[in-house]
Amino acid sequence: MLRMRTTLLIAIAAAFAVTLLLAFDAVDPLELPARDLILRRLPQENAQQTVVVAIDEQSLRDLGAWPWDRGALATIVDRAADAGARGVILDILLAEARDGDAKLANAAKRLPVLAVAVVGEHGRWLLPGPPLSESVTAAHGNFELDHDGILRRLSATKQSSDRSLGALSVEAASLVTGAPIPVGRSIAPAFRTRPRAIPAISASDLLRDAARSKQLRGKLVFVGPTALALGDRVLTPTTRGRQPDPGVTVHAAATESIIRGDIITELPPIAAGVFAAIGIAAILLARRRRIAAGTVIVTVAAGGVALLANGIAIPFVTLIASAAIAAGVLETRIIIAALRSSEERYIDHRERDAESKRVLAHELKTPLASMRSLTQLMNDFDLSEPERNRVASLLQHEAGKLETMVGTLLDLERLPLRDFATSSSIIDLGDLAAARVDFLRASAERTLFVSADRDVFVRADAALLERVIDNLIGNAIKYTAGAVTVRVERRGNNAILEVEDRGPGISETEREKIFSRFVRGTTAAGTNGLGLGLSLVSEIAKWHGGAASLETVQGSGSRFRITLPLAPADAKAGAM
């Protein structure tokens, strides 16, 4: 009787704890990646209802820089209508009037056309204006990202100011299903059709060859940018390789899920708590707890996968951990440590993101304020020609600084999106460094030494590594006096690139954060710079699977070291 009462109390306490943990999303950092892993392992579905007309790199080369005359979009809509498409979804903001609007408005009268809208600075929707507003339906394109930057759900409707808009994917799906838009609901597409599996046609191909429009028959035609640095990119639960997908393909994939009814519904926390209590009670009452726990764990895992395949998500990690704790297989302190570690990583990521945004705003504010003051000086005062030339020169300098900052920041953001396999080749790091030093010697009023081992092969993007070498040597020349030494050598399974100077060195406290964005050492005081060069060096090294580090040279000076993995032997043979 006492054992039964104790078991009941433990089961009730476990149910209460599990319910609270799930209700407050405390275990999301563990549950969501586990769910994503299973979704990636489930059989994938082919796209049946959607096709993307991509504004890709080829289209930009053929038709010119974006944005285009909207007459081109009108032609795409006309060709979709001629082919018998169900509708056209424009993942393109149409808030500003442009040439070709009348032509696009007329084309949009031939079939349903949706266009994305976003909320502006003053909390009002940026909607298509006349004449487009008469024939184009606006829908919101907001992505609701979780703490880890992955899109797992979207709002069926979004309210701003005095108007509510349906989600682009939900509105598109309703063109096929005829279902009403669910107001105020959060929808979690399973993304069993991956964004990269959506059929795509280059916009330039469609505009050049009307016969290509046959692929649009009976489809929802999504039109939007897929070129790098044009439009947003998003990670989904089924994304492989942490390479974000273009927003237009994500909208199309979500539409496929909604049309099929492939939506994930989470098990209510109280129901999960009840299941945890039943499982724990069964284990505690069993004679062989570990066998009972194993049975419960296998049941949860197998049943959870089957349920997820049918759109019901259970808290795998929480229920399995509960069973393991009950059996004494897993100590409570390990669970607490894992949760605490996940929480600390989340808080650290959030704090670093907030700090990065704060620093960025501050750094952008400085040149913009200078430019504004210089512009007011030119407008408000009667300056002589030499004075105007001097102010114009200063204005140009500040604009150049701003352009460099934005360009480097874009490079930092684009780098993780590049595919390493297709962007890299086998190169000899020693030859690359020696050639770069020879080139820099011609313009550097400084002695540059190079010492490079032979046949130090790495798989890399040569242009990016040249940029690393230029940055490190440039910093050494700018901030120090004396000779600069560049070394390339082989250490174990790694290739080492070092740039050493004989300057005053960098203090230990500064070394800890010198590779962060907008950080400059005290030795850089009084010199031009943005504090982004070493951050770019570090990101390039990480993209190559390596790392950047810094150490003080005995006596004086600094040694910057880039560590990269050596290329496999068979790859080296092919490069020689």
C-alpha positions, 0 to 999 in steps of 0.5 A: 500500500505504501509503495502504491501511494509513493508511486502515485505521488511521484507520478502526480509530481512528474505530471505536474513538472512535465506539464509546466515545462512544456507549457512554458516552452522550457524544453524547446531547445531540446524538443524542437531539434529532435523533432526536426531530425525526425522530420528530415528522416520521414519520406518526402513528398513531391511538389504537386500544386506549386511552381516557382518563377525564379528571379535568379542570377541568370535573370539579373544578368539577362534582364538587368538589375532589380527592380525591373519594370513591372511590365516584365511581371505583367508578362509573367502573369499573362503567360501564367493565365494563358497556360491555365495556372490557378493563380500567381503569388508575387513574393514582391513588395508592390507598395511603390508606384513604378512603370508598368503598374497599369499593365500588371493591373490588367494582367492580374484581372485574368486570374487570382493574383496575391502580393506580399505586404509588410508592416512599415515604420509607422505600424501600417501595412505597405500595400499595393496602391492604385491601380494594382489594389483593384486587382491584386490581393495583399497577404502578409509574408512574415516569417515567425522564427524560433529562438534558433532562427528556424521557421516552424510556424506562421500566423494564419492572419496578422493584424496591424493598424486597422487591417488584418491580412492572411498569410501568403501561404494560407491565402495561396492554399485557399485558391486550391482548397477553397477553405476559409482563412482561420483567423488568429491561428498559428499553423505549423507546416511539416515541410514534407515537400522541401523548399529545394524540391519545388520546381523552378523556372528562371524568369528570363527563360519564361520571358524569352520562351513562351513555350516554357509556360506549359509547366505552369498549367494548373499550378500556383505560380510563385514569383520571387527572388532566389538570387543571393543578397536579393530577398530573404532566406530562411531555415526550415525543419527539413533544411539540410546542411544549414543552408537557408532557402529563398523565401519564395520557395519556403512560401511555396513549400508551406503552401504544399503542406497546407493543401495536403493538410500536412500540419503539425499539431502539438500534444497539449502539455497536460496530455503529455503530463498524463502520459508521463505519469502513466509511464513513470507509474508503470516503471516504478511498479514493475519488478525490473525497472530498467526493462520496463523503462526500455519498453516505455522508451521504445514505445515513445520513440516508435509511437512518436515517429508514427504520430509525427508522420500523421501530424501529431508532435509529442515531446520525445525528449521529455517523455524519454527522459522521464522514463529514464529518470524513473528507472535510475538510468539517467540522473536528474542532475544531468537533465538539469545541466542539459536544460541549463546549458541550452538556456545559457546558449539561448540567452547568450545568443540573444544577448550577442544578437542584441549587442550586435544590433546596438553596435551596428546602429551606433557605427552606422549613426556616426558616418550618417550624422557626419554626412547630414552635418556636411550636407547642411553645411553645403545647403545653409552656408554660402561657401567659396569654391575651395570650401565647397570642394573640401566639404564635398571631399569629406562627404565623399569620404564618409560615403565611402566609409559607409559603403565599405562598412555595408559591403563588409557586413553583407559579405559576413552575412552572405558567407554562410549561405555559400555552398562550400562544395561548389565554391572551393577547389584544391589549392596549394596554400604555400603557393597562394601565400607566396604569390600574394606576398610578392604582389603586396611587396610592390606597394608596401614600404615594408619588408615582407618575409615569406616561408612556405612548405611545399605541397600544403594542399587545402580545399578552399576558395582561393579568393577568400583566402587571398582576402584573409592574407591581405587583411592580416598583412594590411593590419600588420603594416598599418598598425605596427613598424618593422618587418612582417613574416608570413609562414605556411606549414603543415602540422599534423592534419592541419595547414597553418597560415601565420602572419607575424609582426613586431609591433606593440602586441595586443593585450590579453583582454583585447585578444579575447574579443579582437575577432568580434565585429566592430572591435579595434585594439588600442594600437589602432587608435588614430588610424582609419578602420571599421573593426570588421576586417578580423571578424571577416578573417575569422568567419572565412576560417570557420567557413573553411572548417578551420579557426582563427587565433592570436598569440603574443610573440615572445618579446613583442609583436603578434602572431595571427594564425589561421588553421585549416584542415588539409585536403585528403590525399586523393584530392591532392593527387588530383590537384598535382 
